Amino acid sequence: MSCRVWTADRCRCSTNLETISVYGLGRVGLVTAVCYAKKGCRVIGIESDQLRLEQIRRGNSPFYEPGLTNCLAETIKDGSLVVTNTPSLSSEAKICFVTVGTPNTSDGSVNLNDLRRVLSTIAMLRQDDRRRIVVVKSTVPPGTTRHIVKPILERETRHRFGLCYNPEFLREGSAIHDAEFPDRIIIGGEPLDSAVLAEFYKKMHEPNLPKLILTNYENAELIKYANNAFLATKVSFINCIAGIAERIPNADIKTVADAIGLDQRIGSSFLNAGLGWGGSCLPKDLQALVTLSKRLGHDPKLIEAVIETNREQRLKPLGAARRALGALKGKRVAVLGLAFKPNTDDLREAASIFVIRGLVNEGADVVVYDPVALQAARLVFDNAIEYASNAQTCLDRADCCIVVTEWDEFRSIPPAVFVERMRRPIVIDGRRIYDANEFIRAGIQLVAVGLGPSVPD
Ligand code: UDX
């Protein structure tokens, strides 16, 4: 990285590297800030939550994301990333990325309060006419950039801002890689503003620059929703076929998914049948899309079916446990995996929440284990369930085990361990991580998503 000499207040850099600011250091903002700091930008990260800010300042990530803590500590240490709750320190920045959360309200519409607040702050800080571009990355309904963001920027200052909408497609668990190597970059905005942002990305991502798609605000906003809706649709589709496969002797969704995925028109990703999709984005964005669509007078039947399929899918282990054990009251059920997917500690809309709530409601004694999400789970379930310190002890004396998240460390548990530790070796493989034949041969009663009953010729 090129040499940096900071003045006393660490706000000016002697290099002519780009200064950018990132408002909101959540999962998207912090990864974006660290990624561009590593690529040679001088980044000012603005975060209003004092606790989170202090943690980041010490070089600790407030959430689990593989590789992030190392990069964060490095960029904080070398001064390429400065984090603050004082927005005025970012007035130098030519490009202001806005990455604040846009959660859904109870009626499914999108809460833009944080976005509005940050935009007013950015506009009020504006004191000169040097070119500045505000880049909104937060997911917002189509029309928001033109009809809400732009007027706020114009209302608060007489100076003109450039404005782009630039959706983010980072996945939790591989966010650093995704930030470094995006599949494509979508920029919505007026041609002159988009050209400035495109130039920034060219500098940052050469020689791995992906396709840049320059379009208007509305298309860029809709692309984000359509993208997530399509991913969720693929998962709900394969889970629907899995439900059919479960009723066909000798059928196996894995073989079916592998084969249809080889059709290039379909593609192999997002065809893993399991306990459905969760997380901070897909559920919220699909709900927001339904609300938007209805408001526009269009009946979003397909998206509603995708959501409903997912709602049922997450509850499937409860039915399977009841069928295997009878009444669940007093039965000890081990749950392996809590995070909504591996490599994250995020429990938002995780299948585990729905499964565990169902088990607890039916009086089961639930014991759980997850490599990184136990702390988050304690905040949700407190002492309603038991927390094991590793996967093997989680299985001790269990009447049934449900695999909810496909962490690698669960894949390597040999069937003998289930047989030795559990009271009854009943395994519900919600993510298809085990070899059915091997488990059945070991004497395990295996119920697996998308696996039909085995019937010999
Ligand atoms: C998603 C989008 O992928 C990303 O582009 C956007 O920026 C944020 O939302 P993320 O929430 O990290 O990313 O999760 P993702 O990897 O998309 O998985 C979503 C859910 O689908 C998870 O619960 C996962 O377990 C499930 N899934 C995914 C399946 O059940 N089967 C699959 O084949 C793929």
Residues whose N, C-alpha, C, O or C-beta is under 5 A from the ligand:
A	BS01	UDX	E168 F169 L170 R171 E172 V235 S269 F270 L271 N272 G274 G276 W277 G278 G279 S280 C281 L282 F340 K341
